[in-house]
Amino acid sequence: MKHRLFTPGPTPLPERVLRRMGSPLIHHRTDEFRRTMDHLHHRLQWLFDTSGPVVPLTSSGTGAMEATVVNLFSPGDCVITVNGGKFGERWTRLAETFGINPQEILVPWGTALQPEQLREALHGAKDPRGVLLTHSETSTGTAIDLKAIAAMVRKEFPGTLLCVDGITSVGALELRFDAWGIDACVTGSQKGLMTPPGVAFVALSERARKAIELSTSRRMYFDLRRALAVLNSNDTPWTPAITLLQGVDEALDMMYEEGLENIWARHARHAKAARNGLAALGLKLFSQAPSNALTAAWLPESVVWKELHQTLQTRFGITVAGGQGDYAGKILRISHLGYYDDLDMVTVVAALERALILSGFPATPGEGISAVQKSLSEIENTRTP
Ligand SMILES: *Cc1c(COP(=O)(O)O)cnc(C)c1O
């Protein structure tokens, strides 16, 4: 059976990435690897839209979040964290773990943080050193208006470090690191970067680099001072995940060929098709501010998640994601993040309508995919990979 991943991490691997990672292993302290690192770094700067450093780390995305917290802040600092789901909550837990004092804004799952809420929290906090938030909250399929929020922070709280979890937004949603005045932005290889899990990246502003020098936090493996000191010579402090970095390098070449604006447009088009397809099947969308990286919808009451998940996997080879936390068993999440084309959207909705019918839900065969096709036809087709 063909296996098809529709999960918001890990995401499917392009054939080009697989082939590149299949070459014989090279050593990392060589000119050959340094050339790859140099090329990769230029591409990463292009991806984040920054002229500053983007540090590679050998870890999943959470490692880059931890690196951000321990390097930019010191024990006793006050930061604002935004918890609108499982990943926002992770910023809070990380801050607490390292003795940093998080003032948490609790945002109901499926709704987006508003600039006014953040402004109020920043005014209410005593000397807030940073804001830690999630651009695309993967547990709820919700995106915030990062541009507006960043503009508010930069204008009204110029010294506050704006740290963004961009793990399901980088390479899917518009994000302009320098122009929007972001200080740290993290992403991981297994999301928009279409590569297996294991490497993560953090882009850093000049303000962030100054904070890194001043931080009194204890750090060793994730000490960004060490990484920054050798980044210009295309080196890493420890053995890097050579093969994965080659994979990311290839994925970024593919992305560069497609063009950032085209990639964002493709994600928007697929998100719209997925939303329309699910709605046509009679499913209610979960998020009030849906992200273009994935679509979350309520499961019909009569449908048992475990059975639906099982049917999708065994009958159609399709893996979708379920709900997390309080929403386990209540929602499903379909990814359109990374290596997807128009027909993938038809496929996933086709499988879903069949699986729903098999579970006894009164969907009509063809109704979901018809809505997907209509939606895709309406929007002018930009290039797909
Ligand atoms: C996947 C994800 C993470 C966590 O990444 P890991 O690679 O599992 O450590 C963090 N934030 C968001 C928004 C994610 O989607």
The ligand as an ORCA input file, in Angstrom:
! r2SCAN-3c Opt
* xyz 0 1
  C       6.113     20.413     15.826
  C       6.061     21.695     16.598
  C       6.915     21.950     17.701
  C       7.784     20.917     18.323
  O       8.693     20.444     17.558
  P       9.495     19.096     17.850
  O      10.215     19.018     16.570
  O       8.500     18.002     18.074
  O      10.357     19.326     19.016
  C       6.869     23.182     18.302
  N       6.030     24.127     17.885
  C       5.177     23.929     16.862
  C       4.259     25.032     16.462
  C       5.172     22.703     16.194
  O       4.323     22.515     15.170
*
